[in-house]
Amino acid sequence: MELSYKNFSSCLEDEKMVVIHKNGGPYIHRYDLSGGSLEEYKSLSDAVKREFLEETGLEIEIVKKLGVVDFMLSSDWRDSTQVHHICVYFLVKKVGGHLTSPN
């Protein structure tokens, strides 16, 4: 079993929820909140800001942590049989940048 730490962010821009269109992994071709994995020696807040900027083009500030959830996911798209996801959700607000779509 593999252990996966993730962060996800909720942000409203012009009264609309900012979401991304997934282009890989188990949720390919679906919409999701911006987020990603925790890199070694990086804080959760650094990861949230980095992922949001990379995926949306927006610079953000964390307003508050919304909660933590964990779940098991069958991993047919990887070599392991299961992945235990531990996800931390944040409410964020835009402080700069322009909404873009990643290549």
Buried (B, 14 or more C-beta within 10 A) or exposed (E): EEEBBBBBBBBEEEEEEBBBEBEEEEEEEEEEBBBBEBEEEEEBEEBBBBBBBEBBBBBBEBEEBBEEEEEEBEBEEEEEEEBEBBBBBBBBBBEEEEEEEEE
